Amino acid sequence: MPVPKRRHSSTRRDKRRTHDSLKTPLLHVCPVSGIYHKPHVAYWVENCLYYKGVKVVDDNKKKNVEAEETK
């Protein structure tokens, strides 16, 4: 197994580790509900799917329609 001939300096080690730190995730606030969410990603709030502050899917209405159809 290879062994280094000379010791690497602490500067060289630290340069390699500069990108290893954790970064805080970027979050946006929904203008409608005030919920924090990832940008460019759809998110659920109280059984409603939102994207860019616009309601895309309303699960409550969908469940009510399905319940009426089965009756």
PDB file of N, CA, C and O in Angstrom:
ATOM      1  N   MET A   1       0.845  -1.182   0.000  1.00  0.00           N
ATOM      2  CA  MET A   1       0.000   0.000   0.000  1.00  0.00           C
ATOM      3  C   MET A   1       0.892   1.246   0.000  1.00  0.00           C
ATOM      4  O   MET A   1       1.853   1.316   0.766  1.00  0.00           O
ATOM      5  N   PRO A   2       0.582   2.227  -0.850  1.00  0.00           N
ATOM      6  CA  PRO A   2       1.454   3.407  -0.930  1.00  0.00           C
ATOM      7  C   PRO A   2       1.368   4.284   0.318  1.00  0.00           C
ATOM      8  O   PRO A   2       0.318   4.436   0.941  1.00  0.00           O
ATOM      9  N   VAL A   3       2.500   4.838   0.641  1.00  0.00           N
ATOM     10  CA  VAL A   3       2.604   5.724   1.794  1.00  0.00           C
ATOM     11  C   VAL A   3       3.194   7.038   1.300  1.00  0.00           C
ATOM     12  O   VAL A   3       4.152   7.024   0.527  1.00  0.00           O
ATOM     13  N   PRO A   4       2.631   8.200   1.739  1.00  0.00           N
ATOM     14  CA  PRO A   4       3.184   9.469   1.279  1.00  0.00           C
ATOM     15  C   PRO A   4       4.626   9.669   1.761  1.00  0.00           C
ATOM     16  O   PRO A   4       4.985   9.312   2.882  1.00  0.00           O
ATOM     17  N   LYS A   5       5.423  10.245   0.884  1.00  0.00           N
ATOM     18  CA  LYS A   5       6.834  10.456   1.218  1.00  0.00           C
ATOM     19  C   LYS A   5       7.000  11.602   2.219  1.00  0.00           C
ATOM     20  O   LYS A   5       7.830  11.541   3.125  1.00  0.00           O
ATOM     21  N   ARG A   6       6.190  12.648   2.033  1.00  0.00           N
ATOM     22  CA  ARG A   6       6.257  13.791   2.938  1.00  0.00           C
ATOM     23  C   ARG A   6       4.861  14.139   3.443  1.00  0.00           C
ATOM     24  O   ARG A   6       3.845  13.814   2.828  1.00  0.00           O
ATOM     25  N   ARG A   7       4.856  14.798   4.565  1.00  0.00           N
ATOM     26  CA  ARG A   7       3.602  15.205   5.188  1.00  0.00           C
ATOM     27  C   ARG A   7       2.982  16.368   4.410  1.00  0.00           C
ATOM     28  O   ARG A   7       3.689  17.281   3.983  1.00  0.00           O
ATOM     29  N   HIS A   8       1.625  16.330   4.225  1.00  0.00           N
ATOM     30  CA  HIS A   8       0.933  17.458   3.593  1.00  0.00           C
ATOM     31  C   HIS A   8       0.782  18.578   4.611  1.00  0.00           C
ATOM     32  O   HIS A   8       0.546  18.320   5.791  1.00  0.00           O
ATOM     33  N   SER A   9       0.915  19.794   4.169  1.00  0.00           N
ATOM     34  CA  SER A   9       0.808  20.926   5.082  1.00  0.00           C
ATOM     35  C   SER A   9      -0.655  21.140   5.499  1.00  0.00           C
ATOM     36  O   SER A   9      -1.586  20.682   4.837  1.00  0.00           O
ATOM     37  N   SER A  10      -0.820  21.852   6.616  1.00  0.00           N
ATOM     38  CA  SER A  10      -2.175  22.139   7.093  1.00  0.00           C
ATOM     39  C   SER A  10      -2.912  23.052   6.111  1.00  0.00           C
ATOM     40  O   SER A  10      -4.135  22.974   5.999  1.00  0.00           O
ATOM     41  N   THR A  11      -2.196  23.900   5.413  1.00  0.00           N
ATOM     42  CA  THR A  11      -2.815  24.775   4.416  1.00  0.00           C
ATOM     43  C   THR A  11      -3.402  23.956   3.277  1.00  0.00           C
ATOM     44  O   THR A  11      -4.516  24.214   2.820  1.00  0.00           O
ATOM     45  N   ARG A  12      -2.654  22.983   2.831  1.00  0.00           N
ATOM     46  CA  ARG A  12      -3.132  22.129   1.743  1.00  0.00           C
ATOM     47  C   ARG A  12      -4.371  21.345   2.182  1.00  0.00           C
ATOM     48  O   ARG A  12      -5.335  21.211   1.428  1.00  0.00           O
ATOM     49  N   ARG A  13      -4.330  20.833   3.411  1.00  0.00           N
ATOM     50  CA  ARG A  13      -5.478  20.109   3.960  1.00  0.00           C
ATOM     51  C   ARG A  13      -6.704  21.020   4.049  1.00  0.00           C
ATOM     52  O   ARG A  13      -7.804  20.619   3.669  1.00  0.00           O
ATOM     53  N   ASP A  14      -6.517  22.233   4.545  1.00  0.00           N
ATOM     54  CA  ASP A  14      -7.628  23.165   4.716  1.00  0.00           C
ATOM     55  C   ASP A  14      -8.212  23.618   3.382  1.00  0.00           C
ATOM     56  O   ASP A  14      -9.418  23.840   3.280  1.00  0.00           O
ATOM     57  N   LYS A  15      -7.371  23.755   2.362  1.00  0.00           N
ATOM     58  CA  LYS A  15      -7.868  24.109   1.031  1.00  0.00           C
ATOM     59  C   LYS A  15      -8.802  23.028   0.497  1.00  0.00           C
ATOM     60  O   LYS A  15      -9.811  23.323  -0.144  1.00  0.00           O
ATOM     61  N   ARG A  16      -8.451  21.777   0.771  1.00  0.00           N
ATOM     62  CA  ARG A  16      -9.281  20.667   0.320  1.00  0.00           C
ATOM     63  C   ARG A  16     -10.624  20.655   1.057  1.00  0.00           C
ATOM     64  O   ARG A  16     -11.645  20.281   0.479  1.00  0.00           O
ATOM     65  N   ARG A  17     -10.625  21.056   2.309  1.00  0.00           N
ATOM     66  CA  ARG A  17     -11.834  20.993   3.138  1.00  0.00           C
ATOM     67  C   ARG A  17     -12.729  22.226   3.048  1.00  0.00           C
ATOM     68  O   ARG A  17     -13.745  22.280   3.741  1.00  0.00           O
ATOM     69  N   THR A  18     -12.399  23.203   2.235  1.00  0.00           N
ATOM     70  CA  THR A  18     -13.186  24.443   2.197  1.00  0.00           C
ATOM     71  C   THR A  18     -14.624  24.215   1.768  1.00  0.00           C
ATOM     72  O   THR A  18     -15.507  24.963   2.188  1.00  0.00           O
ATOM     73  N   HIS A  19     -14.889  23.212   0.949  1.00  0.00           N
ATOM     74  CA  HIS A  19     -16.239  22.981   0.434  1.00  0.00           C
ATOM     75  C   HIS A  19     -17.007  21.925   1.223  1.00  0.00           C
ATOM     76  O   HIS A  19     -18.113  21.554   0.831  1.00  0.00           O
ATOM     77  N   ASP A  20     -16.454  21.441   2.310  1.00  0.00           N
ATOM     78  CA  ASP A  20     -17.095  20.371   3.072  1.00  0.00           C
ATOM     79  C   ASP A  20     -18.139  20.862   4.064  1.00  0.00           C
ATOM     80  O   ASP A  20     -18.883  20.045   4.606  1.00  0.00           O
ATOM     81  N   SER A  21     -18.222  22.145   4.319  1.00  0.00           N
ATOM     82  CA  SER A  21     -19.151  22.649   5.322  1.00  0.00           C
ATOM     83  C   SER A  21     -20.596  22.543   4.832  1.00  0.00           C
ATOM     84  O   SER A  21     -20.858  22.578   3.630  1.00  0.00           O
ATOM     85  N   LEU A  22     -21.529  22.412   5.776  1.00  0.00           N
ATOM     86  CA  LEU A  22     -22.944  22.337   5.437  1.00  0.00           C
ATOM     87  C   LEU A  22     -23.479  23.730   5.176  1.00  0.00           C
ATOM     88  O   LEU A  22     -23.098  24.691   5.845  1.00  0.00           O
ATOM     89  N   LYS A  23     -24.360  23.831   4.206  1.00  0.00           N
ATOM     90  CA  LYS A  23     -24.967  25.117   3.867  1.00  0.00           C
ATOM     91  C   LYS A  23     -26.439  25.093   4.270  1.00  0.00           C
ATOM     92  O   LYS A  23     -27.093  24.053   4.198  1.00  0.00           O
ATOM     93  N   THR A  24     -26.948  26.236   4.689  1.00  0.00           N
ATOM     94  CA  THR A  24     -28.357  26.301   5.063  1.00  0.00           C
ATOM     95  C   THR A  24     -29.206  26.246   3.795  1.00  0.00           C
ATOM     96  O   THR A  24     -28.851  26.871   2.795  1.00  0.00           O
ATOM     97  N   PRO A  25     -30.313  25.517   3.814  1.00  0.00           N
ATOM     98  CA  PRO A  25     -31.145  25.418   2.622  1.00  0.00           C
ATOM     99  C   PRO A  25     -31.826  26.752   2.313  1.00  0.00           C
ATOM    100  O   PRO A  25     -32.201  27.490   3.224  1.00  0.00           O
ATOM    101  N   LEU A  26     -31.979  27.049   1.044  1.00  0.00           N
ATOM    102  CA  LEU A  26     -32.640  28.268   0.606  1.00  0.00           C
ATOM    103  C   LEU A  26     -34.147  28.069   0.720  1.00  0.00           C
ATOM    104  O   LEU A  26     -34.685  27.111   0.164  1.00  0.00           O
ATOM    105  N   LEU A  27     -34.830  28.954   1.428  1.00  0.00           N
ATOM    106  CA  LEU A  27     -36.272  28.831   1.625  1.00  0.00           C
ATOM    107  C   LEU A  27     -36.975  30.118   1.226  1.00  0.00           C
ATOM    108  O   LEU A  27     -36.431  31.209   1.392  1.00  0.00           O
ATOM    109  N   HIS A  28     -38.178  29.987   0.703  1.00  0.00           N
ATOM    110  CA  HIS A  28     -39.027  31.120   0.368  1.00  0.00           C
ATOM    111  C   HIS A  28     -40.280  31.070   1.225  1.00  0.00           C
ATOM    112  O   HIS A  28     -40.616  30.025   1.782  1.00  0.00           O
ATOM    113  N   VAL A  29     -40.973  32.200   1.332  1.00  0.00           N
ATOM    114  CA  VAL A  29     -42.217  32.272   2.082  1.00  0.00           C
ATOM    115  C   VAL A  29     -43.375  32.343   1.100  1.00  0.00           C
ATOM    116  O   VAL A  29     -43.364  33.150   0.171  1.00  0.00           O
ATOM    117  N   CYS A  30     -44.381  31.490   1.312  1.00  0.00           N
ATOM    118  CA  CYS A  30     -45.567  31.488   0.454  1.00  0.00           C
ATOM    119  C   CYS A  30     -46.362  32.776   0.700  1.00  0.00           C
ATOM    120  O   CYS A  30     -46.660  33.096   1.851  1.00  0.00           O
ATOM    121  N   PRO A  31     -46.710  33.521  -0.357  1.00  0.00           N
ATOM    122  CA  PRO A  31     -47.472  34.754  -0.155  1.00  0.00           C
ATOM    123  C   PRO A  31     -48.902  34.504   0.304  1.00  0.00           C
ATOM    124  O   PRO A  31     -49.525  35.396   0.881  1.00  0.00           O
ATOM    125  N   VAL A  32     -49.433  33.314   0.060  1.00  0.00           N
ATOM    126  CA  VAL A  32     -50.815  32.998   0.427  1.00  0.00           C
ATOM    127  C   VAL A  32     -50.908  32.479   1.853  1.00  0.00           C
ATOM    128  O   VAL A  32     -51.670  33.007   2.664  1.00  0.00           O
ATOM    129  N   SER A  33     -50.126  31.437   2.162  1.00  0.00           N
ATOM    130  CA  SER A  33     -50.256  30.777   3.463  1.00  0.00           C
ATOM    131  C   SER A  33     -49.170  31.156   4.465  1.00  0.00           C
ATOM    132  O   SER A  33     -49.334  30.911   5.661  1.00  0.00           O
ATOM    133  N   GLY A  34     -48.075  31.744   4.015  1.00  0.00           N
ATOM    134  CA  GLY A  34     -46.998  32.130   4.916  1.00  0.00           C
ATOM    135  C   GLY A  34     -46.090  30.980   5.310  1.00  0.00           C
ATOM    136  O   GLY A  34     -45.296  31.116   6.240  1.00  0.00           O
ATOM    137  N   ILE A  35     -46.189  29.848   4.621  1.00  0.00           N
ATOM    138  CA  ILE A  35     -45.381  28.665   4.904  1.00  0.00           C
ATOM    139  C   ILE A  35     -44.024  28.797   4.212  1.00  0.00           C
ATOM    140  O   ILE A  35     -43.946  29.289   3.086  1.00  0.00           O
ATOM    141  N   TYR A  36     -42.952  28.357   4.884  1.00  0.00           N
ATOM    142  CA  TYR A  36     -41.638  28.307   4.259  1.00  0.00           C
ATOM    143  C   TYR A  36     -41.550  27.057   3.384  1.00  0.00           C
ATOM    144  O   TYR A  36     -41.992  25.983   3.794  1.00  0.00           O
ATOM    145  N   HIS A  37     -40.985  27.187   2.191  1.00  0.00           N
ATOM    146  CA  HIS A  37     -40.855  26.064   1.269  1.00  0.00           C
ATOM    147  C   HIS A  37     -39.658  26.282   0.364  1.00  0.00           C
ATOM    148  O   HIS A  37     -39.124  27.388   0.278  1.00  0.00           O
ATOM    149  N   LYS A  38     -39.234  25.202  -0.321  1.00  0.00           N
ATOM    150  CA  LYS A  38     -38.142  25.307  -1.273  1.00  0.00           C
ATOM    151  C   LYS A  38     -38.633  26.007  -2.529  1.00  0.00           C
ATOM    152  O   LYS A  38     -39.769  25.778  -2.945  1.00  0.00           O
ATOM    153  N   PRO A  39     -37.815  26.853  -3.148  1.00  0.00           N
ATOM    154  CA  PRO A  39     -38.242  27.527  -4.369  1.00  0.00           C
ATOM    155  C   PRO A  39     -38.353  26.539  -5.528  1.00  0.00           C
ATOM    156  O   PRO A  39     -37.606  25.562  -5.593  1.00  0.00           O
ATOM    157  N   HIS A  40     -39.284  26.797  -6.437  1.00  0.00           N
ATOM    158  CA  HIS A  40     -39.516  26.000  -7.643  1.00  0.00           C
ATOM    159  C   HIS A  40     -39.963  24.577  -7.324  1.00  0.00           C
ATOM    160  O   HIS A  40     -39.742  23.665  -8.121  1.00  0.00           O
ATOM    161  N   VAL A  41     -40.588  24.381  -6.167  1.00  0.00           N
ATOM    162  CA  VAL A  41     -41.089  23.066  -5.773  1.00  0.00           C
ATOM    163  C   VAL A  41     -42.514  23.244  -5.265  1.00  0.00           C
ATOM    164  O   VAL A  41     -42.786  24.154  -4.483  1.00  0.00           O
ATOM    165  N   ALA A  42     -43.423  22.381  -5.705  1.00  0.00           N
ATOM    166  CA  ALA A  42     -44.800  22.421  -5.216  1.00  0.00           C
ATOM    167  C   ALA A  42     -44.821  21.954  -3.762  1.00  0.00           C
ATOM    168  O   ALA A  42     -44.002  21.125  -3.367  1.00  0.00           O
ATOM    169  N   TYR A  43     -45.761  22.486  -2.956  1.00  0.00           N
ATOM    170  CA  TYR A  43     -45.802  22.163  -1.531  1.00  0.00           C
ATOM    171  C   TYR A  43     -47.251  22.065  -1.074  1.00  0.00           C
ATOM    172  O   TYR A  43     -48.124  22.773  -1.578  1.00  0.00           O
ATOM    173  N   TRP A  44     -47.499  21.166  -0.100  1.00  0.00           N
ATOM    174  CA  TRP A  44     -48.839  20.924   0.437  1.00  0.00           C
ATOM    175  C   TRP A  44     -49.082  21.769   1.670  1.00  0.00           C
ATOM    176  O   TRP A  44     -48.217  21.869   2.540  1.00  0.00           O
ATOM    177  N   VAL A  45     -50.263  22.381   1.749  1.00  0.00           N
ATOM    178  CA  VAL A  45     -50.707  23.116   2.925  1.00  0.00           C
ATOM    179  C   VAL A  45     -52.186  22.796   3.114  1.00  0.00           C
ATOM    180  O   VAL A  45     -53.018  23.160   2.283  1.00  0.00           O
ATOM    181  N   GLU A  46     -52.508  22.111   4.216  1.00  0.00           N
ATOM    182  CA  GLU A  46     -53.894  21.763   4.549  1.00  0.00           C
ATOM    183  C   GLU A  46     -54.612  21.108   3.371  1.00  0.00           C
ATOM    184  O   GLU A  46     -55.663  21.587   2.945  1.00  0.00           O
ATOM    185  N   ASN A  47     -54.061  20.029   2.846  1.00  0.00           N
ATOM    186  CA  ASN A  47     -54.638  19.239   1.746  1.00  0.00           C
ATOM    187  C   ASN A  47     -54.808  20.013   0.446  1.00  0.00           C
ATOM    188  O   ASN A  47     -55.643  19.648  -0.383  1.00  0.00           O
ATOM    189  N   CYS A  48     -54.044  21.059   0.256  1.00  0.00           N
ATOM    190  CA  CYS A  48     -54.055  21.811  -1.000  1.00  0.00           C
ATOM    191  C   CYS A  48     -52.615  21.892  -1.510  1.00  0.00           C
ATOM    192  O   CYS A  48     -51.688  22.152  -0.742  1.00  0.00           O
ATOM    193  N   LEU A  49     -52.442  21.670  -2.792  1.00  0.00           N
ATOM    194  CA  LEU A  49     -51.123  21.732  -3.405  1.00  0.00           C
ATOM    195  C   LEU A  49     -50.938  23.110  -4.017  1.00  0.00           C
ATOM    196  O   LEU A  49     -51.742  23.543  -4.843  1.00  0.00           O
ATOM    197  N   TYR A  50     -49.867  23.806  -3.606  1.00  0.00           N
ATOM    198  CA  TYR A  50     -49.569  25.145  -4.096  1.00  0.00           C
ATOM    199  C   TYR A  50     -48.284  25.120  -4.915  1.00  0.00           C
ATOM    200  O   TYR A  50     -47.377  24.333  -4.645  1.00  0.00           O
ATOM    201  N   TYR A  51     -48.219  25.988  -5.914  1.00  0.00           N
ATOM    202  CA  TYR A  51     -46.997  26.212  -6.679  1.00  0.00           C
ATOM    203  C   TYR A  51     -46.945  27.679  -7.049  1.00  0.00           C
ATOM    204  O   TYR A  51     -47.854  28.192  -7.700  1.00  0.00           O
ATOM    205  N   LYS A  52     -45.887  28.354  -6.639  1.00  0.00           N
ATOM    206  CA  LYS A  52     -45.705  29.793  -6.861  1.00  0.00           C
ATOM    207  C   LYS A  52     -46.883  30.611  -6.327  1.00  0.00           C
ATOM    208  O   LYS A  52     -47.290  31.592  -6.949  1.00  0.00           O
ATOM    209  N   GLY A  53     -47.432  30.209  -5.170  1.00  0.00           N
ATOM    210  CA  GLY A  53     -48.513  30.942  -4.538  1.00  0.00           C
ATOM    211  C   GLY A  53     -49.878  30.711  -5.153  1.00  0.00           C
ATOM    212  O   GLY A  53     -50.840  31.375  -4.768  1.00  0.00           O
ATOM    213  N   VAL A  54     -49.991  29.787  -6.102  1.00  0.00           N
ATOM    214  CA  VAL A  54     -51.271  29.495  -6.760  1.00  0.00           C
ATOM    215  C   VAL A  54     -51.696  28.090  -6.366  1.00  0.00           C
ATOM    216  O   VAL A  54     -50.888  27.162  -6.386  1.00  0.00           O
ATOM    217  N   LYS A  55     -52.977  27.933  -6.006  1.00  0.00           N
ATOM    218  CA  LYS A  55     -53.493  26.633  -5.649  1.00  0.00           C
ATOM    219  C   LYS A  55     -53.648  25.796  -6.909  1.00  0.00           C
ATOM    220  O   LYS A  55     -54.366  26.180  -7.832  1.00  0.00           O
ATOM    221  N   VAL A  56     -52.971  24.647  -6.946  1.00  0.00           N
ATOM    222  CA  VAL A  56     -52.976  23.786  -8.121  1.00  0.00           C
ATOM    223  C   VAL A  56     -53.984  22.654  -7.953  1.00  0.00           C
ATOM    224  O   VAL A  56     -54.768  22.381  -8.862  1.00  0.00           O
ATOM    225  N   VAL A  57     -53.969  21.996  -6.795  1.00  0.00           N
ATOM    226  CA  VAL A  57     -54.864  20.872  -6.529  1.00  0.00           C
ATOM    227  C   VAL A  57     -55.493  21.085  -5.167  1.00  0.00           C
ATOM    228  O   VAL A  57     -54.810  21.440  -4.206  1.00  0.00           O
ATOM    229  N   ASP A  58     -56.806  20.867  -5.084  1.00  0.00           N
ATOM    230  CA  ASP A  58     -57.512  20.949  -3.816  1.00  0.00           C
ATOM    231  C   ASP A  58     -58.009  19.548  -3.479  1.00  0.00           C
ATOM    232  O   ASP A  58     -58.988  19.081  -4.060  1.00  0.00           O
ATOM    233  N   ASP A  59     -57.342  18.877  -2.546  1.00  0.00           N
ATOM    234  CA  ASP A  59     -57.675  17.496  -2.197  1.00  0.00           C
ATOM    235  C   ASP A  59     -59.041  17.395  -1.535  1.00  0.00           C
ATOM    236  O   ASP A  59     -59.711  16.373  -1.685  1.00  0.00           O
ATOM    237  N   ASN A  60     -59.477  18.422  -0.806  1.00  0.00           N
ATOM    238  CA  ASN A  60     -60.779  18.371  -0.136  1.00  0.00           C
ATOM    239  C   ASN A  60     -61.905  18.253  -1.144  1.00  0.00           C
ATOM    240  O   ASN A  60     -62.820  17.451  -0.958  1.00  0.00           O
ATOM    241  N   LYS A  61     -61.853  19.040  -2.207  1.00  0.00           N
ATOM    242  CA  LYS A  61     -62.883  18.978  -3.242  1.00  0.00           C
ATOM    243  C   LYS A  61     -62.847  17.628  -3.946  1.00  0.00           C
ATOM    244  O   LYS A  61     -63.888  17.052  -4.259  1.00  0.00           O
ATOM    245  N   LYS A  62     -61.637  17.129  -4.191  1.00  0.00           N
ATOM    246  CA  LYS A  62     -61.473  15.858  -4.878  1.00  0.00           C
ATOM    247  C   LYS A  62     -62.090  14.725  -4.046  1.00  0.00           C
ATOM    248  O   LYS A  62     -62.771  13.859  -4.594  1.00  0.00           O
ATOM    249  N   LYS A  63     -61.856  14.728  -2.731  1.00  0.00           N
ATOM    250  CA  LYS A  63     -62.420  13.696  -1.847  1.00  0.00           C
ATOM    251  C   LYS A  63     -63.928  13.800  -1.788  1.00  0.00           C
ATOM    252  O   LYS A  63     -64.617  12.779  -1.762  1.00  0.00           O
ATOM    253  N   ASN A  64     -64.462  15.030  -1.765  1.00  0.00           N
ATOM    254  CA  ASN A  64     -65.908  15.217  -1.711  1.00  0.00           C
ATOM    255  C   ASN A  64     -66.573  14.706  -2.975  1.00  0.00           C
ATOM    256  O   ASN A  64     -67.637  14.093  -2.903  1.00  0.00           O
ATOM    257  N   VAL A  65     -65.973  14.944  -4.125  1.00  0.00           N
ATOM    258  CA  VAL A  65     -66.526  14.480  -5.414  1.00  0.00           C
ATOM    259  C   VAL A  65     -66.505  12.954  -5.452  1.00  0.00           C
ATOM    260  O   VAL A  65     -67.474  12.334  -5.889  1.00  0.00           O
ATOM    261  N   GLU A  66     -65.419  12.347  -5.002  1.00  0.00           N
ATOM    262  CA  GLU A  66     -65.324  10.881  -4.995  1.00  0.00           C
ATOM    263  C   GLU A  66     -66.366  10.270  -4.057  1.00  0.00           C
ATOM    264  O   GLU A  66     -66.947   9.232  -4.371  1.00  0.00           O
ATOM    265  N   ALA A  67     -66.607  10.911  -2.903  1.00  0.00           N
ATOM    266  CA  ALA A  67     -67.589  10.406  -1.946  1.00  0.00           C
ATOM    267  C   ALA A  67     -68.999  10.479  -2.523  1.00  0.00           C
ATOM    268  O   ALA A  67     -69.803   9.573  -2.303  1.00  0.00           O
ATOM    269  N   GLU A  68     -69.310  11.552  -3.261  1.00  0.00           N
ATOM    270  CA  GLU A  68     -70.635  11.699  -3.863  1.00  0.00           C
ATOM    271  C   GLU A  68     -70.849  10.686  -4.992  1.00  0.00           C
ATOM    272  O   GLU A  68     -71.964  10.200  -5.182  1.00  0.00           O
ATOM    273  N   GLU A  69     -69.799  10.369  -5.733  1.00  0.00           N
ATOM    274  CA  GLU A  69     -69.904   9.425  -6.832  1.00  0.00           C
ATOM    275  C   GLU A  69     -70.184   8.016  -6.320  1.00  0.00           C
ATOM    276  O   GLU A  69     -70.880   7.250  -6.987  1.00  0.00           O
ATOM    277  N   THR A  70     -69.664   7.662  -5.164  1.00  0.00           N
ATOM    278  CA  THR A  70     -69.855   6.312  -4.636  1.00  0.00           C
ATOM    279  C   THR A  70     -71.251   6.143  -4.039  1.00  0.00           C
ATOM    280  O   THR A  70     -71.704   5.010  -3.881  1.00  0.00           O
ATOM    281  N   LYS A  71     -71.941   7.221  -3.706  1.00  0.00           N
ATOM    282  CA  LYS A  71     -73.295   7.128  -3.115  1.00  0.00           C
ATOM    283  C   LYS A  71     -74.331   6.748  -4.109  1.00  0.00           C
ATOM    284  O   LYS A  71     -75.507   6.632  -3.763  1.00  0.00           O
TER     285      LYS A  71
END
